[in-house]
Amino acid sequence: MTSSGTTDRMTRLLSLVPYLTARPDGVAVAEAARDFGVTEKQLRTDLELLWMCGLPGYGPGDLIDLAFEGDRVRVTFPAGMARPLRLTTDEAVALVVALRTLQEMPGLAEGEAVARALAKVSAAAGHAAEQLTPVAVSVDAREEALAVVREGLERRRALHLHYYVPTRDERTERTVDPMRLLLVDGRSYLEAWCRRAEGVRLFRLDRVDDVAVLDEPAAPPPQAHGRDVEHGVYQPEPGSPAVRLRLARTARWVADYYPVDSVAPVDDPPGGLAVTVRTADLAWARRLVASLGGAAVVDEPADLAAQVAADARAALARYGVEAPASAG
């Protein structure tokens, strides 16, 4: 079992006894499994483990006792674990601030669900919730840009952006038809139809240098559809070129940070990984390899490998160092 799985199970075990104690007449195993988001088999395994937990002494009368009646289960002796799990102040602050941030997003589809979750978390926080009143929610450092984008969405007006594109290290101007605001991995994005690119694009708000609401209405064309960001923002097209890299141990994080088609351990370099990344922008891949400082080797495509080798030779030449004969 992974560390994450162990932590999840421990949290579940600590919550199970108060959950069952609050239902003195018992609860169906299937219902409890749904409430905890696990399978019935997993829940039964957890309940069997609880039988071996309890107070010091761990003899009869010290351990948690459960009773099964058909498909229902109830706790007959909680062994002092009847108190519900409480959030710490830090946990309450993190959850409440995140939920308030979501609640502020215009066009949020699950607004009622977020409001209910916020109410439950605030209630579960107990005394900690009383300390959250002065907390102010800040989505990004660029509050002004966020306010202007919200205005454009609410008024359904087009926006004019000055936007930094890191993959090309350039600042661009473009007019967009805003569609919605998204919060992904802690960052705020504007999803909009970009008239310059003639397609739907995501714009990170911390890369917006300036934004203005235009007098003309926002009019995304019929083919403008929202992107599914459930698996993250970076989602290359299936037909994008494949870049095969061999990563040193220090660069293994690349396989976790970017969606990869394949991952396999390799002995060269020792403890390394062979990964395949798909991207339509080979210049981005070139910069990625350069940023890894020798911790990545390009196996394919050959043109990219040659470009990276040429970059390395040029960098060494600037320092008056001759490249090894094997380089490139």
N, C-alpha and C positions, 0 to 999 in steps of 0.2 A: 504494500500500500504506500502511495506517495505521501510526502510530508503534508501536501495540501489536503489529500484524502483523510489523513489521520486527524488533521485539525478540524475538518468538517465533521468527522464522526464524533470527536470529542465534544464539539459544540452541540451536536444533536443529542448525545447521551445526557448532557447536562440539562437540556431542555425537555427531554422526554418525561422525566418523573413529575415536574410541575404540571406539564401538559396533561398527564394521566390523572394526577391528583385533582385537577380542576374538573374532572369528569368522573365523579364517584360511581356512576352507574356503568362505567366502561365505555369503550369506543371501538368501532369496527376497525380491524387491522388495516383494511383497504383505505378507510377514511384517514387514519393516522398517517399512512404512507403518503397519501396525496398531500396532506398538510405539511409534511416535512420534505416533500419533493424527492422521495426515493421509492424504490420498488418494494412490494410486500415482502419479498425474500430478504432484502437488505434490512427492512424494519424488524423482521422476526429475528435476524441475526443480532441486531442491536439489543432487542429485548432479552435474548438469551445471555448476552454479555452483562446486562444489568443485574441479572440474578447473582453474579459473582462480585458485585460492588456493594459497598455499605460502610458501616462504622468500624473503627479499630476493634480488633478481636476477631472479626470475620467469622463468627460462629453462628449457630442458630439464634435468631432474634437480633442479629446485627446487620444482616444483609437485606438489600431491597427484595421485597416479595411481590410477585405478580400473580394474577389469576386469569387463566384463559377459559372462556365460556363460549364454546363454538367458535365463531369468527371474531369474537370480541375479547378485549383485554382490559384489565383494570389493575391498579396498584393497591395492594392491601397493606403494605408497610413501606413508607417512603425513605426511611433511614435518615431523616433530617434534610432531605433534598426537596422539600415542598416549596421552597422560596423560588419564585420565577427568576429567570436570568435577567440581570440588569445591565444596561449599557453604561460604559464609563463616560465621563464628560467628553473626552476626545472622540470616542466613537459616536456619541450623540451629535456633537458639533459637525463631524464629517458627514454623517447621514443627512442631518437636517439641512445643512448648507447645500449639499448636492441636490436634494429634493426641491428646495426653494429655487435653485438655479433652473432645474427642469421646468418648474411651474411657471417661470418667467418667460419661457420660450414661446413666441407667437406661433400659432398653428399646431401646437402640441396635440397629437391625436388622442393620447391617453391622459388628458388633464385630470379627469375625475379619479382615475386610478392613482395618479401621483398625489392628489390631494388626500385621498384615503390613506395612502402609505405614510404621508407626512404626519397626519393626525395620529396614526398608530405608533410611529417612531417617537413622536413627541411624548405620547402617553407612556410608552415603555421606558423612556429616558428618565422618568420620575423627576427627582430633584435636579438632575443635570439640565433638564429642559428649561428650568427657570433661569438658568445662566445664559441662555442663548438669545435673549431679547435684544441685547445690543449688537449682536453679530450682523454685519451688513454683507450682503452677497455681492461679489464682484466676479463676473464671468471672465473677463480679460483685462489686461492693463489698458487696452484701448476702449475705454467706456464710451467715449464720444462716437467712435465708429459704430459700436454696437447700437447706440441710441439712434443713429441715423439710419442704419439698416432696418431696425425695427419700425421706424417711421415709414420707410419705403414699403415694407411688407404690409403694414396696417392700412396705408393709403393706396396700396396697389399701384405704386409709381416705379418707373425705371430708375436705376442707379448708375452713376458714373464713378468708376473706381480708379485709383492709382494703386496698382498691386505689384508686389515684389514676387518674382518667380525664381526660387532658389536654384532650380535645376539648370537655369540658363544665366543665373546671376544678373538679372536685369529687371528694371522696373517698367511696367506697362500701363497703358491707359485703355480702358474698355468700358463699354456700356452694356449693362446686364439687366435682365428681367428677373427680379427676385422671386423665388418659389417658396423657400422655407429656411429656418435656422436649425442647425443640428449641433448637438454636443456629442462628440466622439472622442473617447480616450482623454477626457479632460480638456479638450480644445473645442472652441466654437467655430463653426463653419457656416458660411452662406452658400446655399445651393441655389444656383440661378442659371438661366439660359444666357450664355455668353454670345453676343451678336458677332463678336470678332472671330471666335472659334466655331460659331454655328453649331453649338452643342451644349449639353448640360455640364457645368463645371462646379467644383467645390472650391470656395475661396476661404482660406484660414483668416480669421479676423485679425490675428496679430501680425499678418503680413499686408494688411490694408493700410497704406500710408495716408490716404485721403478718400472720402466718399461723400457724394452729394446726391440729394433727391432731385430728380428731374421733373419737369411739368408734365411730360408725356406718360401715359399709362403703361404699366407693365403688361406685356402681352407675350408670354411664352407660347411657342407654336404647339400644335397638337402632338407632335412627336417628342415633346419635352417631358420626360418621365423621371421621377425621383429615383435616386440610386439606393440600392440596398446596402446599408453600411453595417449590417449585423456583424460581419467578419472583418470590419476595419475599413479605413478609407482607401488604402492602397490595394486596388483590385485590377491588375492588368488584363487586357483582353486575351482570351485563350490562344489567339493566333499570333501573339507578340513573339519576337525572336527569343530563343532560349539562350541564356548566358550560364555556362557551367563554370563554377568556381571551386577551387580547393582552399578551404579556410584553415588557418592555424588555430590552435586552441583559444588564443586571445580574441579571435574574430568569430567564434561560434555563435555569438549573439545575433549575427545576421540572419541565421535560420529561424530565430524566434521573432525578430522584428519585421521581416518582410515575408509575404506569402511565397513559399517555394514549392516547386513541383515534385522535387525528390530530395531526400537527405540520406547520406550513407557515411558511416565512419571510414576514415582512411588512415594508413600508416605514414603517408608522406603528405603533409608534415605530421609528425607524431601527435596523436590525440586530436587530429583535425577532422574536418567534415568535407564531403563533396556535396555541393548543393546546386540546384538548377533554379534560376530566377528568370521570370519572363518580364520583359520590358520593351516597350516600343521606342524608348529613348536610350540608345546605346551610349550617348554622351553622359547620361546619368550613371550608367554602370561603370563607365571609365572613371568618373569622379569618385564613385564609391570605392573602387579598388585603390585608387590613389590615396584616399583618405585613410585606408587601413594600414598604410605605411609598411608594405611588404608582407602583411599577414594574410594576403589573398593572392592566389595565382589563377589566371584566366586559362582554362583549357579550351573553351569554345565560346564564341566563334573565333576563328583564326585572325580575322582582321582586327578584332578588339584586342586580342592578345598582342598583336604586333604594335598597335597604338600604345598600349600600356607599357610595353618594353621600350618604345621610343621615348615616352614620357620619362621613364626611369633613367634612361641614358642621358637625356637632356638635363634632368635635375642633378645628376652626378657631375656632369660637365660644368655646370654653373659653380660647383664647389671644387673644380679642378681635379676630380676623381675619375679615373678611367673605369668604365663598366667592365665587369668580369666577362671573359670570353663566352661563358655559358648564357649570359643574359640575352634575352630576345631570341 
